[in-house]
Amino acid sequence: MFTNNSYSLFSQKMNQACPHCGFTFEIEPGYFYVAMFVSYAFNVAQMVAMAVGIYILFDSRNPWVYVAALLGISVVLSPFNFRYSRVVLLYWLTPGVNYDPNRDRDDYKRPGLYKPE
């Protein structure tokens, strides 16, 4: 789905279509705006897990420890949240999107783009 494999915070670029099968990722304009809600759910789950972990491991009562740790974890994991919120949204809301190991082959025939013999 993405043009590079790096998880850089500022270089997250998506392909327009799948290089193997030609599937268009953005089905309609603004399709991935809904991914913000999925990313928000990921972020809340990560922050709750981090807050519980800090409380259990360090038994800290200082609110600034929680603020610093939660802001830090949200910044560090934002590239992960960006990518996987789009992947989850695509699999969740788009029927017919599934993993096919045959698509990795060089001789894979794109559906609808060839004439059967």
TIRO-2110 file (N, C-alpha, C; in Angstrom, 1 decimal):
// TIRO-2110
0.8, -1.2, 0.0, N, 1, A
0.0, 0.0, 0.0, CA, 1, A
0.8, 1.3, 0.0, C, 1, A
2.0, 1.2, 0.6, N, 2, A
2.8, 2.4, 0.8, CA, 2, A
4.0, 2.4, -0.1, C, 2, A
4.5, 3.5, -0.5, N, 3, A
5.6, 3.6, -1.5, CA, 3, A
6.9, 3.2, -0.9, C, 3, A
7.1, 3.4, 0.4, N, 4, A
8.4, 3.0, 1.0, CA, 4, A
8.1, 2.2, 2.2, C, 4, A
9.1, 1.5, 2.7, N, 5, A
9.0, 0.7, 3.9, CA, 5, A
9.5, 1.3, 5.2, C, 5, A
9.9, 2.6, 5.1, N, 6, A
10.3, 3.2, 6.3, CA, 6, A
9.1, 3.8, 7.1, C, 6, A
9.3, 3.8, 8.4, N, 7, A
8.2, 4.4, 9.3, CA, 7, A
8.6, 5.8, 9.7, C, 7, A
9.0, 6.6, 8.8, N, 8, A
9.4, 8.0, 9.0, CA, 8, A
8.1, 8.8, 9.3, C, 8, A
8.2, 9.7, 10.2, N, 9, A
7.0, 10.5, 10.6, CA, 9, A
6.5, 11.4, 9.4, C, 9, A
7.4, 11.9, 8.6, N, 10, A
7.0, 12.8, 7.5, CA, 10, A
7.0, 12.3, 6.1, C, 10, A
7.4, 11.1, 5.9, N, 11, A
7.4, 10.6, 4.5, CA, 11, A
6.5, 9.4, 4.3, C, 11, A
5.3, 9.5, 4.7, N, 12, A
4.2, 8.5, 4.6, CA, 12, A
3.5, 8.7, 3.3, C, 12, A
3.8, 8.1, 2.2, N, 13, A
3.2, 8.2, 0.9, CA, 13, A
2.5, 6.9, 0.6, C, 13, A
1.3, 7.0, 0.0, N, 14, A
0.6, 5.8, -0.4, CA, 14, A
0.6, 5.7, -1.9, C, 14, A
0.6, 4.5, -2.4, N, 15, A
0.4, 4.3, -3.8, CA, 15, A
-1.0, 4.6, -4.2, C, 15, A
-1.2, 5.0, -5.5, N, 16, A
-2.6, 5.3, -6.0, CA, 16, A
-3.3, 3.9, -6.2, C, 16, A
-2.5, 2.9, -6.7, N, 17, A
-3.1, 1.6, -7.0, CA, 17, A
-2.1, 0.6, -6.6, C, 17, A
-2.6, -0.6, -6.4, N, 18, A
-1.7, -1.8, -6.1, CA, 18, A
-0.8, -2.1, -7.3, C, 18, A
0.5, -2.2, -7.0, N, 19, A
1.4, -2.5, -8.2, CA, 19, A
1.2, -3.9, -8.8, C, 19, A
0.6, -4.8, -8.0, N, 20, A
0.4, -6.2, -8.5, CA, 20, A
-0.9, -6.4, -9.1, C, 20, A
-2.0, -5.9, -8.5, N, 21, A
-3.3, -6.3, -9.1, CA, 21, A
-4.1, -5.0, -9.6, C, 21, A
-3.6, -3.8, -9.4, N, 22, A
-4.2, -2.7, -10.0, CA, 22, A
-5.4, -2.1, -9.1, C, 22, A
-5.6, -2.7, -7.9, N, 23, A
-6.7, -2.2, -7.1, CA, 23, A
-6.4, -0.8, -6.7, C, 23, A
-7.4, 0.1, -6.8, N, 24, A
-7.3, 1.5, -6.5, CA, 24, A
-7.7, 1.6, -5.0, C, 24, A
-6.7, 2.1, -4.2, N, 25, A
-6.9, 2.2, -2.8, CA, 25, A
-7.9, 3.2, -2.3, C, 25, A
-7.8, 4.4, -2.9, N, 26, A
-8.8, 5.5, -2.4, CA, 26, A
-10.0, 5.4, -3.4, C, 26, A
-11.0, 4.7, -2.9, N, 27, A
-12.2, 4.4, -3.7, CA, 27, A
-12.9, 5.6, -4.1, C, 27, A
-13.0, 6.6, -3.2, N, 28, A
-13.7, 7.8, -3.5, CA, 28, A
-12.9, 8.9, -2.8, C, 28, A
-13.0, 10.2, -3.2, N, 29, A
-12.3, 11.3, -2.5, CA, 29, A
-12.6, 11.3, -1.0, C, 29, A
-11.6, 11.4, -0.2, N, 30, A
-11.8, 11.5, 1.2, CA, 30, A
-12.1, 10.2, 1.9, C, 30, A
-11.8, 9.1, 1.2, N, 31, A
-12.1, 7.8, 1.8, CA, 31, A
-11.4, 7.5, 3.1, C, 31, A
-10.1, 7.9, 3.1, N, 32, A
-9.3, 7.6, 4.3, CA, 32, A
-9.5, 8.6, 5.5, C, 32, A
-10.4, 9.6, 5.3, N, 33, A
-10.7, 10.5, 6.5, CA, 33, A
-11.2, 9.7, 7.7, C, 33, A
-11.9, 8.6, 7.4, N, 34, A
-12.5, 7.8, 8.4, CA, 34, A
-11.4, 7.1, 9.2, C, 34, A
-10.2, 6.9, 8.6, N, 35, A
-9.1, 6.3, 9.2, CA, 35, A
-8.7, 7.1, 10.5, C, 35, A
-9.0, 8.3, 10.5, N, 36, A
-8.7, 9.1, 11.7, CA, 36, A
-9.4, 8.5, 13.0, C, 36, A
-10.6, 8.0, 12.8, N, 37, A
-11.3, 7.4, 13.9, CA, 37, A
-10.6, 6.1, 14.4, C, 37, A
-10.2, 5.4, 13.4, N, 38, A
-9.4, 4.1, 13.7, CA, 38, A
-8.1, 4.5, 14.4, C, 38, A
-7.4, 5.5, 13.9, N, 39, A
-6.2, 5.9, 14.5, CA, 39, A
-6.4, 6.4, 16.0, C, 39, A
-7.5, 7.1, 16.2, N, 40, A
-7.9, 7.6, 17.5, CA, 40, A
-8.1, 6.4, 18.4, C, 40, A
-8.8, 5.4, 18.0, N, 41, A
-9.0, 4.2, 18.8, CA, 41, A
-7.7, 3.5, 19.2, C, 41, A
-6.8, 3.4, 18.2, N, 42, A
-5.4, 2.9, 18.5, CA, 42, A
-4.7, 3.7, 19.5, C, 42, A
-4.8, 5.0, 19.4, N, 43, A
-4.1, 6.0, 20.3, CA, 43, A
-4.6, 5.9, 21.7, C, 43, A
-6.0, 5.8, 21.8, N, 44, A
-6.6, 5.6, 23.1, CA, 44, A
-6.1, 4.3, 23.8, C, 44, A
-6.2, 3.2, 23.0, N, 45, A
-5.7, 1.9, 23.6, CA, 45, A
-4.3, 2.0, 24.0, C, 45, A
-3.4, 2.6, 23.2, N, 46, A
-2.0, 2.7, 23.6, CA, 46, A
-1.8, 3.5, 24.8, C, 46, A
-2.5, 4.6, 24.9, N, 47, A
-2.4, 5.5, 26.1, CA, 47, A
-2.9, 4.9, 27.4, C, 47, A
-4.0, 4.2, 27.3, N, 48, A
-4.5, 3.5, 28.4, CA, 48, A
-3.6, 2.4, 28.9, C, 48, A
-3.0, 1.6, 27.9, N, 49, A
-2.1, 0.6, 28.3, CA, 49, A
-0.8, 1.2, 28.9, C, 49, A
-0.3, 2.3, 28.4, N, 50, A
0.8, 3.0, 28.9, CA, 50, A
0.6, 3.5, 30.3, C, 50, A
-0.6, 4.1, 30.5, N, 51, A
-0.9, 4.7, 31.8, CA, 51, A
-1.0, 3.6, 32.9, C, 51, A
-1.6, 2.5, 32.5, N, 52, A
-1.8, 1.3, 33.5, CA, 52, A
-0.4, 0.7, 33.7, C, 52, A
0.4, 0.6, 32.7, N, 53, A
1.8, 0.1, 32.9, CA, 53, A
2.6, 1.0, 33.8, C, 53, A
2.6, 2.3, 33.6, N, 54, A
3.3, 3.2, 34.5, CA, 54, A
2.8, 3.1, 35.9, C, 54, A
1.5, 3.0, 36.1, N, 55, A
1.0, 2.9, 37.4, CA, 55, A
1.4, 1.6, 38.1, C, 55, A
1.4, 0.5, 37.4, N, 56, A
1.7, -0.8, 38.0, CA, 56, A
3.2, -0.9, 38.2, C, 56, A
4.0, -0.5, 37.2, N, 57, A
5.5, -0.6, 37.3, CA, 57, A
6.1, 0.4, 38.3, C, 57, A
5.7, 1.6, 38.2, N, 58, A
6.4, 2.7, 39.0, CA, 58, A
5.6, 3.3, 40.1, C, 58, A
4.3, 3.0, 40.2, N, 59, A
3.4, 3.4, 41.2, CA, 59, A
3.6, 5.0, 41.4, C, 59, A
3.6, 5.7, 40.3, N, 60, A
3.8, 7.1, 40.3, CA, 60, A
2.5, 7.8, 40.5, C, 60, A
2.5, 8.9, 41.3, N, 61, A
1.3, 9.7, 41.5, CA, 61, A
1.5, 11.1, 40.9, C, 61, A
2.7, 11.3, 40.3, N, 62, A
3.0, 12.6, 39.7, CA, 62, A
2.3, 12.7, 38.3, C, 62, A
1.4, 13.6, 38.1, N, 63, A
0.7, 13.7, 36.8, CA, 63, A
1.6, 14.0, 35.6, C, 63, A
2.7, 14.7, 35.9, N, 64, A
3.6, 15.1, 34.8, CA, 64, A
4.3, 13.9, 34.2, C, 64, A
4.5, 12.9, 35.0, N, 65, A
5.1, 11.6, 34.5, CA, 65, A
4.2, 11.0, 33.5, C, 65, A
2.9, 11.0, 33.8, N, 66, A
1.9, 10.5, 32.8, CA, 66, A
1.8, 11.3, 31.6, C, 66, A
1.8, 12.6, 31.7, N, 67, A
1.6, 13.5, 30.6, CA, 67, A
2.8, 13.3, 29.6, C, 67, A
4.0, 13.3, 30.2, N, 68, A
5.2, 13.2, 29.3, CA, 68, A
5.3, 11.8, 28.7, C, 68, A
5.0, 10.8, 29.4, N, 69, A
5.0, 9.4, 28.8, CA, 69, A
3.9, 9.2, 27.8, C, 69, A
2.7, 9.7, 28.0, N, 70, A
1.6, 9.5, 27.1, CA, 70, A
1.8, 10.4, 25.8, C, 70, A
2.3, 11.6, 25.9, N, 71, A
2.6, 12.4, 24.8, CA, 71, A
3.8, 11.8, 24.0, C, 71, A
4.8, 11.3, 24.7, N, 72, A
5.9, 10.7, 24.0, CA, 72, A
5.5, 9.4, 23.2, C, 72, A
4.7, 8.6, 23.9, N, 73, A
4.2, 7.3, 23.2, CA, 73, A
3.3, 7.6, 22.0, C, 73, A
2.5, 8.7, 22.1, N, 74, A
1.7, 9.0, 21.0, CA, 74, A
2.5, 9.6, 19.8, C, 74, A
3.5, 10.3, 20.0, N, 75, A
4.4, 10.8, 18.9, CA, 75, A
5.2, 9.7, 18.3, C, 75, A
5.8, 8.8, 19.2, N, 76, A
6.6, 7.7, 18.7, CA, 76, A
5.8, 6.7, 17.9, C, 76, A
4.5, 6.4, 18.2, N, 77, A
3.7, 5.5, 17.5, CA, 77, A
2.8, 6.1, 16.5, C, 77, A
2.9, 7.4, 16.2, N, 78, A
2.1, 8.0, 15.2, CA, 78, A
2.3, 7.4, 13.8, C, 78, A
3.5, 7.1, 13.3, N, 79, A
3.6, 6.5, 12.0, CA, 79, A
2.9, 5.1, 12.0, C, 79, A
3.1, 4.3, 13.0, N, 80, A
2.4, 3.0, 13.1, CA, 80, A
0.9, 3.2, 13.0, C, 80, A
0.3, 4.2, 13.8, N, 81, A
-1.1, 4.4, 13.8, CA, 81, A
-1.6, 4.9, 12.4, C, 81, A
-0.8, 5.8, 11.7, N, 82, A
-1.2, 6.3, 10.4, CA, 82, A
-1.3, 5.1, 9.4, C, 82, A
-0.3, 4.3, 9.4, N, 83, A
-0.3, 3.2, 8.4, CA, 83, A
-1.4, 2.2, 8.7, C, 83, A
-1.4, 1.7, 9.9, N, 84, A
-2.3, 0.6, 10.2, CA, 84, A
-3.8, 1.0, 10.4, C, 84, A
-4.0, 2.2, 10.6, N, 85, A
-5.4, 2.7, 10.7, CA, 85, A
-6.0, 2.6, 9.2, C, 85, A
-5.2, 3.0, 8.2, N, 86, A
-5.6, 2.9, 6.9, CA, 86, A
-5.8, 1.5, 6.4, C, 86, A
-4.9, 0.6, 6.8, N, 87, A
-5.0, -0.8, 6.5, CA, 87, A
-6.2, -1.4, 7.1, C, 87, A
-6.4, -1.2, 8.4, N, 88, A
-7.6, -1.7, 9.0, CA, 88, A
-8.9, -1.2, 8.4, C, 88, A
-8.9, 0.1, 8.1, N, 89, A
-10.1, 0.7, 7.5, CA, 89, A
-10.4, 0.0, 6.1, C, 89, A
-9.3, -0.2, 5.3, N, 90, A
-9.5, -0.8, 4.0, CA, 90, A
-10.0, -2.2, 4.1, C, 90, A
-9.5, -3.0, 5.0, N, 91, A
-10.0, -4.3, 5.2, CA, 91, A
-11.4, -4.4, 5.8, C, 91, A
-11.7, -3.4, 6.7, N, 92, A
-13.0, -3.4, 7.4, CA, 92, A
-14.1, -3.0, 6.5, C, 92, A
-13.9, -1.9, 5.7, N, 93, A
-15.0, -1.3, 5.0, CA, 93, A
-15.0, -1.6, 3.5, C, 93, A
-14.0, -2.3, 3.0, N, 94, A
-14.0, -2.6, 1.6, CA, 94, A
-14.2, -4.1, 1.3, C, 94, A
-15.3, -4.5, 0.8, N, 95, A
-15.6, -5.9, 0.5, CA, 95, A
-14.7, -6.4, -0.6, C, 95, A
-14.2, -7.6, -0.5, N, 96, A
-13.4, -8.2, -1.5, CA, 96, A
-11.9, -8.0, -1.4, C, 96, A
-11.5, -7.2, -0.4, N, 97, A
-10.1, -7.0, -0.2, CA, 97, A
-9.6, -8.1, 0.8, C, 97, A
-8.8, -9.0, 0.2, N, 98, A
-8.2, -10.0, 1.0, CA, 98, A
-6.8, -10.4, 0.5, C, 98, A
-6.1, -11.1, 1.3, N, 99, A
-4.7, -11.5, 1.0, CA, 99, A
-4.8, -12.7, 0.1, C, 99, A
-4.1, -12.5, -1.0, N, 100, A
-3.9, -13.6, -2.0, CA, 100, A
-2.4, -13.8, -2.3, C, 100, A
-1.8, -14.9, -1.8, N, 101, A
-0.4, -15.0, -2.0, CA, 101, A
0.0, -15.2, -3.5, C, 101, A
-0.9, -15.5, -4.3, N, 102, A
-0.6, -15.6, -5.8, CA, 102, A
-0.3, -14.2, -6.4, C, 102, A
-0.8, -13.2, -5.8, N, 103, A
-0.6, -11.8, -6.3, CA, 103, A
0.9, -11.4, -6.3, C, 103, A
1.7, -12.1, -5.6, N, 104, A
3.1, -11.8, -5.5, CA, 104, A
3.9, -12.3, -6.7, C, 104, A
3.3, -13.3, -7.4, N, 105, A
4.0, -13.9, -8.5, CA, 105, A
4.0, -12.9, -9.7, C, 105, A
5.1, -13.0, -10.5, N, 106, A
5.2, -12.2, -11.7, CA, 106, A
4.2, -12.5, -12.8, C, 106, A
3.8, -13.7, -12.8, N, 107, A
2.8, -14.1, -13.9, CA, 107, A
1.4, -14.0, -13.4, C, 107, A
1.1, -13.3, -12.3, N, 108, A
-0.3, -13.1, -11.9, CA, 108, A
-1.1, -12.3, -12.9, C, 108, A
-2.2, -12.8, -13.2, N, 109, A
-3.1, -12.1, -14.2, CA, 109, A
-4.1, -11.2, -13.4, C, 109, A
-4.1, -9.9, -13.7, N, 110, A
-5.0, -9.0, -13.0, CA, 110, A
-6.4, -9.3, -13.5, C, 110, A
-7.3, -9.4, -12.5, N, 111, A
-8.7, -9.7, -12.9, CA, 111, A
-9.3, -8.6, -13.8, C, 111, A
-10.0, -8.9, -14.9, N, 112, A
-10.6, -8.0, -15.7, CA, 112, A
-9.6, -7.3, -16.8, C, 112, A
-8.4, -7.6, -16.7, N, 113, A
-7.4, -7.0, -17.6, CA, 113, A
-6.9, -8.0, -18.6, C, 113, A
-7.3, -9.2, -18.6, N, 114, A
-6.9, -10.2, -19.6, CA, 114, A
-8.1, -11.0, -20.1, C, 114, A
-7.9, -11.6, -21.3, N, 115, A
-8.9, -12.3, -21.9, CA, 115, A
-8.6, -13.8, -21.7, C, 115, A
-9.6, -14.5, -21.1, N, 116, A
-9.3, -16.0, -20.9, CA, 116, A
-9.2, -16.7, -22.2, C, 116, A
-8.4, -17.7, -22.2, N, 117, A
-8.2, -18.5, -23.5, CA, 117, A
-9.2, -19.6, -23.6, C, 117, A
END
